[in-house]
Amino acid sequence: MTTTPTTAKMAKRVRETRRSANERLVDFITKLKGSDKCLLEIMTREGSSKWLVNFRSAKPDRVFTYLEEDDQIDEVFKHINLVLKGATKCELCPNDRVPESQLRVGCADA
């Protein structure tokens, strides 16, 4: 199947739109700290998370994300790590913590 110039332009536009939307999400998480309260509640077991339940039932060394750009993923993981370090009464089990050296970026199909 050959790619027409119009199809290539549309694909590029879709990627740019998705990156822009993801950038807004990353900014909300990291700069506006819009998820910090929720993250701290989950870390101290004062809140619940469907994602954490799914994470515990999956392979413990893999975190699936819908962000596609490595720099965005890195920024979010660094921010979450800072929130985790700042949680004074964090009750997460040691098995829930994945060392940065073991974090791998992978697609959901892997």
N, C-alpha and C positions, 0 to 999 in steps of 0.2 A: 504494500500500500504506500503510495507516495503522499507526501505532505505538500499541500498547496500553500502559497504565501498567506492566504487568508486564514487557513487553519493554524499556521504557525503564529500569526499575529494574535489570534484568539487564545491560543495556548499560553503565549507570553502574557497577555492581559490577565488571564485567569491566575497565573502564578503570581503576578504583581499584586492583584487584588487579595489573594490569599495571604501573601506575605504582609501586606499592609494591615489586614485584619488581625493576623497573628501578632504583629508588632504592637497593636493597640492592647491586645491581651497581655503581652509581656510587660508593657508599661504599667498596666493596671496592677499586675502582680508585684513588680519590682519597684517602680517609682512611686506609685500612689499607695502601695502597700495595702491594696484592697482585699487581699486574701489573708493577711497576717492574723487577724482575730480568729478566723475559721481554722487556720492551720494550728494555732496555739491551742484552741479548744480540742482539736483532734489529738494533738500530741499529749495533752494532759488528761485525756479520756473524758473531758467534759462535753464533747461532741462526738458525732459519729460520721463515718465516711464510707460510702459505697465503694469508692476507689480503693481505700485501704483494705477493705474486705476482699476485693478482687486481687489486690496486690499480694496479700497473704496466701491466697489460694493458688497463685501462679508461681512461676520460677522466681525465687527471691533475688536473683541477680539481674533482673531485667525490668525496666520500667518503660511501658509503652506511652508514647506521647503523640499528640497530633501536630505538634510544631515540627516543621520540616527543615528549618535552618539551624545548623549547628550552633551559631552564635546566640540564637534565641533560646535554644535548649540550655546552653551553658549558663546564660544569664539567669534563667529561672532556677536551675539547680543550685547555683551559687546563692541566690536569695533564700531559697528554702533551707539551705545549709546554715545560713546566718540566723534565720528564724529558729531553727533547731538548736543552735548553740546558745541562743538567748533565752530559751525556755528553761527556767530555773527548776520547775517541778515536773519536768518531762518524764512520763512514765512509759515511754515506748520500750519494748523489750530490746535487748542488744541485737537480737536476730532481725529486728525491723530496720536496723541501721545498715545501710550498704555503703562501704568505704568508696570514696570517689574513684579510687584506682580500679574498682570493679564495675563502675557505671559504664555501660555501653549504649551507644545510640543504635537503635534498631527499629525496623519498621514493624507494624502490627502483623504483617504476613510472615515474619521470620519464625 
